């Protein structure tokens, strides 16, 4: 009979997550091995991130932030519900026209958030999936005219 796998504690989970952040930060900052090892030594007097204690991991992450690293939050932003993109034909057409306007240099921000803001200004409706057919047609025609100009 084999041994049961050891249970992982919350500490182990947080440690793994922090170590993953450190490696992501190292990669995104494009730190060379020598610079990275210097940071590990300064932060926790260790040569490997695996040997860092909690304070050392926090110190490394803080140093990365000082160097300009901005960690991206996993999952949805707190307080903001995530939305599934509308995929009906009119919404797809609106999105395609928006991206075409961006490619033509007439829209600075091609994001779904910027598109939603535009749609809300036009119709008073905050998301594509909530548009009625006539409202979607109005947005499509406005975007087409914008492209023609």
ZADO-1210 file (C-alpha; in nm, 4 decimals, padded with zeros to 6 digits):
<atoms>
<atom x="00.0000" y="00.0000" z="00.0000" code="UNK" pos="1"/>
<atom x="00.1228" y="00.3476" z="-00.0906" code="UNK" pos="2"/>
<atom x="00.1294" y="00.6449" z="00.1366" code="UNK" pos="3"/>
<atom x="-00.1434" y="00.9038" z="00.1125" code="UNK" pos="4"/>
<atom x="-00.0359" y="01.2283" z="-00.0470" code="UNK" pos="5"/>
<atom x="00.0384" y="01.4959" z="00.2114" code="UNK" pos="6"/>
<atom x="-00.2214" y="01.7672" z="00.2451" code="UNK" pos="7"/>
<atom x="-00.1162" y="02.1065" z="00.1255" code="UNK" pos="8"/>
<atom x="-00.1727" y="02.3863" z="00.3690" code="UNK" pos="9"/>
<atom x="-00.2864" y="02.7390" z="00.2928" code="UNK" pos="10"/>
<atom x="00.0716" y="02.8427" z="00.3594" code="UNK" pos="11"/>
<atom x="00.1951" y="02.6156" z="00.0781" code="UNK" pos="12"/>
<atom x="-00.0661" y="02.7539" z="-00.1604" code="UNK" pos="13"/>
<atom x="00.0246" y="03.1175" z="-00.0841" code="UNK" pos="14"/>
<atom x="00.3959" y="03.0355" z="-00.1061" code="UNK" pos="15"/>
<atom x="00.3504" y="02.8782" z="-00.4511" code="UNK" pos="16"/>
<atom x="00.1432" y="03.1764" z="-00.5684" code="UNK" pos="17"/>
<atom x="00.4059" y="03.4239" z="-00.4444" code="UNK" pos="18"/>
<atom x="00.6878" y="03.2275" z="-00.6066" code="UNK" pos="19"/>
<atom x="00.4897" y="03.2197" z="-00.9315" code="UNK" pos="20"/>
<atom x="00.4484" y="03.6001" z="-00.9114" code="UNK" pos="21"/>
<atom x="00.8222" y="03.6367" z="-00.8582" code="UNK" pos="22"/>
<atom x="00.8980" y="03.4310" z="-01.1690" code="UNK" pos="23"/>
<atom x="00.6368" y="03.6155" z="-01.3744" code="UNK" pos="24"/>
<atom x="00.7796" y="03.9491" z="-01.2571" code="UNK" pos="25"/>
<atom x="01.1335" y="03.8385" z="-01.3428" code="UNK" pos="26"/>
<atom x="01.0195" y="03.7391" z="-01.6904" code="UNK" pos="27"/>
<atom x="00.8115" y="04.0524" z="-01.7566" code="UNK" pos="28"/>
<atom x="01.0913" y="04.2795" z="-01.6337" code="UNK" pos="29"/>
<atom x="01.3318" y="04.0807" z="-01.8543" code="UNK" pos="30"/>
<atom x="01.5810" y="04.0555" z="-01.5707" code="UNK" pos="31"/>
<atom x="01.9055" y="03.8831" z="-01.6456" code="UNK" pos="32"/>
<atom x="02.0107" y="03.6016" z="-01.4158" code="UNK" pos="33"/>
<atom x="02.2796" y="03.8096" z="-01.2462" code="UNK" pos="34"/>
<atom x="02.0443" y="04.1003" z="-01.1676" code="UNK" pos="35"/>
<atom x="01.7756" y="03.8590" z="-01.0475" code="UNK" pos="36"/>
<atom x="02.0211" y="03.6820" z="-00.8153" code="UNK" pos="37"/>
<atom x="02.1341" y="04.0204" z="-00.6777" code="UNK" pos="38"/>
<atom x="01.7727" y="04.1081" z="-00.5958" code="UNK" pos="39"/>
<atom x="01.7228" y="03.7714" z="-00.4226" code="UNK" pos="40"/>
<atom x="02.0389" y="03.8261" z="-00.2197" code="UNK" pos="41"/>
<atom x="01.9462" y="04.1824" z="-00.1212" code="UNK" pos="42"/>
<atom x="01.5886" y="04.0879" z="-00.0314" code="UNK" pos="43"/>
<atom x="01.6430" y="03.7677" z="00.1603" code="UNK" pos="44"/>
<atom x="02.0104" y="03.6734" z="00.1634" code="UNK" pos="45"/>
<atom x="01.9316" y="03.3670" z="-00.0515" code="UNK" pos="46"/>
<atom x="02.0468" y="03.2489" z="-00.3932" code="UNK" pos="47"/>
<atom x="01.7217" y="03.0777" z="-00.4920" code="UNK" pos="48"/>
<atom x="01.3653" y="03.2061" z="-00.4667" code="UNK" pos="49"/>
<atom x="01.2639" y="02.8672" z="-00.3239" code="UNK" pos="50"/>
<atom x="01.4649" y="02.9548" z="-00.0121" code="UNK" pos="51"/>
<atom x="01.2860" y="03.2862" z="00.0498" code="UNK" pos="52"/>
<atom x="01.0672" y="03.3210" z="00.3556" code="UNK" pos="53"/>
<atom x="00.7476" y="03.5279" z="00.3485" code="UNK" pos="54"/>
<atom x="00.9278" y="03.8568" z="00.4197" code="UNK" pos="55"/>
<atom x="01.1848" y="03.7833" z="00.1530" code="UNK" pos="56"/>
<atom x="00.9174" y="03.7067" z="-00.1067" code="UNK" pos="57"/>
<atom x="00.7392" y="04.0312" z="-00.0204" code="UNK" pos="58"/>
<atom x="01.0667" y="04.2254" z="-00.0443" code="UNK" pos="59"/>
<atom x="01.1410" y="04.0787" z="-00.3900" code="UNK" pos="60"/>
<atom x="00.7907" y="04.1647" z="-00.5138" code="UNK" pos="61"/>
<atom x="00.8249" y="04.5197" z="-00.3774" code="UNK" pos="62"/>
<atom x="01.1597" y="04.5599" z="-00.5526" code="UNK" pos="63"/>
<atom x="01.0013" y="04.4433" z="-00.8782" code="UNK" pos="64"/>
<atom x="00.7298" y="04.7077" z="-00.8349" code="UNK" pos="65"/>
<atom x="00.9999" y="04.9718" z="-00.7788" code="UNK" pos="66"/>
<atom x="01.1518" y="04.8603" z="-01.1093" code="UNK" pos="67"/>
<atom x="00.8191" y="04.9221" z="-01.2829" code="UNK" pos="68"/>
<atom x="00.6518" y="04.5822" z="-01.2692" code="UNK" pos="69"/>
<atom x="00.2754" y="04.6000" z="-01.2388" code="UNK" pos="70"/>
<atom x="00.1230" y="04.2660" z="-01.1439" code="UNK" pos="71"/>
<atom x="-00.1943" y="04.1788" z="-01.3248" code="UNK" pos="72"/>
<atom x="-00.4795" y="04.0626" z="-01.1072" code="UNK" pos="73"/>
<atom x="-00.5988" y="03.7112" z="-01.1644" code="UNK" pos="74"/>
<atom x="-00.9653" y="03.6627" z="-01.2409" code="UNK" pos="75"/>
<atom x="-01.2215" y="03.9373" z="-01.2333" code="UNK" pos="76"/>
<atom x="-01.1574" y="04.2781" z="-01.0869" code="UNK" pos="77"/>
<atom x="-01.3072" y="04.3111" z="-00.7380" code="UNK" pos="78"/>
<atom x="-01.6399" y="04.4907" z="-00.7476" code="UNK" pos="79"/>
<atom x="-01.6740" y="04.4581" z="-01.1242" code="UNK" pos="80"/>
<atom x="-01.8865" y="04.1794" z="-01.2673" code="UNK" pos="81"/>
<atom x="-01.7437" y="03.9989" z="-01.5669" code="UNK" pos="82"/>
<atom x="-01.9540" y="03.9871" z="-01.8790" code="UNK" pos="83"/>
<atom x="-01.9814" y="03.7308" z="-02.1505" code="UNK" pos="84"/>
<atom x="-01.9443" y="03.8994" z="-02.4878" code="UNK" pos="85"/>
<atom x="-02.2585" y="03.9247" z="-02.6935" code="UNK" pos="86"/>
<atom x="-02.2264" y="03.7025" z="-02.9998" code="UNK" pos="87"/>
<atom x="-02.5416" y="03.7748" z="-03.1962" code="UNK" pos="88"/>
<atom x="-02.4897" y="03.8939" z="-03.5564" code="UNK" pos="89"/>
<atom x="-02.5607" y="04.2619" z="-03.4819" code="UNK" pos="90"/>
<atom x="-02.3177" y="04.2689" z="-03.1885" code="UNK" pos="91"/>
<atom x="-02.0511" y="04.1012" z="-03.4019" code="UNK" pos="92"/>
<atom x="-02.1078" y="04.3643" z="-03.6714" code="UNK" pos="93"/>
<atom x="-02.0807" y="04.6473" z="-03.4161" code="UNK" pos="94"/>
<atom x="-01.7576" y="04.4997" z="-03.2794" code="UNK" pos="95"/>
<atom x="-01.6151" y="04.4526" z="-03.6318" code="UNK" pos="96"/>
<atom x="-01.6940" y="04.8136" z="-03.7270" code="UNK" pos="97"/>
<atom x="-01.5373" y="04.9360" z="-03.4014" code="UNK" pos="98"/>
<atom x="-01.2173" y="04.7436" z="-03.4734" code="UNK" pos="99"/>
<atom x="-01.2179" y="04.8723" z="-03.8312" code="UNK" pos="100"/>
<atom x="-01.2407" y="05.2279" z="-03.6969" code="UNK" pos="101"/>
<atom x="-00.9455" y="05.1527" z="-03.4712" code="UNK" pos="102"/>
<atom x="-00.7440" y="05.0128" z="-03.7627" code="UNK" pos="103"/>
<atom x="-00.8252" y="05.3304" z="-03.9583" code="UNK" pos="104"/>
<atom x="-00.6914" y="05.5402" z="-03.6696" code="UNK" pos="105"/>
<atom x="-01.0260" y="05.6923" z="-03.5789" code="UNK" pos="106"/>
<atom x="-01.0699" y="05.5095" z="-03.2465" code="UNK" pos="107"/>
<atom x="-00.7861" y="05.5176" z="-02.9964" code="UNK" pos="108"/>
<atom x="-00.9016" y="05.2394" z="-02.7643" code="UNK" pos="109"/>
<atom x="-01.0247" y="04.9217" z="-02.9351" code="UNK" pos="110"/>
<atom x="-01.1252" y="04.7558" z="-02.6057" code="UNK" pos="111"/>
<atom x="-01.4655" y="04.6127" z="-02.5277" code="UNK" pos="112"/>
<atom x="-01.4901" y="04.8624" z="-02.2408" code="UNK" pos="113"/>
<atom x="-01.4433" y="05.1583" z="-02.4755" code="UNK" pos="114"/>
<atom x="-01.6984" y="05.0153" z="-02.7165" code="UNK" pos="115"/>
<atom x="-01.9454" y="04.9706" z="-02.4300" code="UNK" pos="116"/>
<atom x="-01.8933" y="05.3360" z="-02.3305" code="UNK" pos="117"/>
<atom x="-01.9625" y="05.4471" z="-02.6868" code="UNK" pos="118"/>
<atom x="-02.2755" y="05.2311" z="-02.7065" code="UNK" pos="119"/>
<atom x="-02.3974" y="05.3681" z="-02.3731" code="UNK" pos="120"/>
<atom x="-02.3512" y="05.7287" z="-02.4926" code="UNK" pos="121"/>
<atom x="-02.5449" y="05.6476" z="-02.8095" code="UNK" pos="122"/>
<atom x="-02.8278" y="05.4427" z="-02.6606" code="UNK" pos="123"/>
<atom x="-02.8190" y="05.4666" z="-02.2815" code="UNK" pos="124"/>
<atom x="-02.7658" y="05.0879" z="-02.2688" code="UNK" pos="125"/>
<atom x="-02.4507" y="04.9663" z="-02.0930" code="UNK" pos="126"/>
<atom x="-02.3790" y="04.6437" z="-02.2853" code="UNK" pos="127"/>
<atom x="-02.4197" y="04.5094" z="-02.6377" code="UNK" pos="128"/>
<atom x="-02.6145" y="04.2036" z="-02.5232" code="UNK" pos="129"/>
<atom x="-02.8853" y="04.4273" z="-02.3776" code="UNK" pos="130"/>
<atom x="-02.9484" y="04.6250" z="-02.6968" code="UNK" pos="131"/>
<atom x="-03.2819" y="04.5895" z="-02.8725" code="UNK" pos="132"/>
<atom x="-03.2647" y="04.5306" z="-03.2481" code="UNK" pos="133"/>
<atom x="-03.3508" y="04.8914" z="-03.3361" code="UNK" pos="134"/>
<atom x="-03.0853" y="05.0242" z="-03.0954" code="UNK" pos="135"/>
<atom x="-02.8214" y="04.7938" z="-03.2424" code="UNK" pos="136"/>
<atom x="-02.9179" y="04.9101" z="-03.5932" code="UNK" pos="137"/>
<atom x="-02.8772" y="05.2733" z="-03.4850" code="UNK" pos="138"/>
<atom x="-02.5265" y="05.2000" z="-03.3518" code="UNK" pos="139"/>
<atom x="-02.4320" y="05.0089" z="-03.6691" code="UNK" pos="140"/>
<atom x="-02.5462" y="05.2938" z="-03.8949" code="UNK" pos="141"/>
<atom x="-02.3613" y="05.5527" z="-03.6833" code="UNK" pos="142"/>
<atom x="-02.0403" y="05.3491" z="-03.6993" code="UNK" pos="143"/>
<atom x="-02.0755" y="05.3066" z="-04.0789" code="UNK" pos="144"/>
<atom x="-02.1184" y="05.6844" z="-04.1239" code="UNK" pos="145"/>
<atom x="-01.8140" y="05.7437" z="-03.9011" code="UNK" pos="146"/>
<atom x="-01.6125" y="05.5102" z="-04.1232" code="UNK" pos="147"/>
<atom x="-01.7244" y="05.6917" z="-04.4389" code="UNK" pos="148"/>
<atom x="-01.6053" y="06.0303" z="-04.3082" code="UNK" pos="149"/>
</atoms>
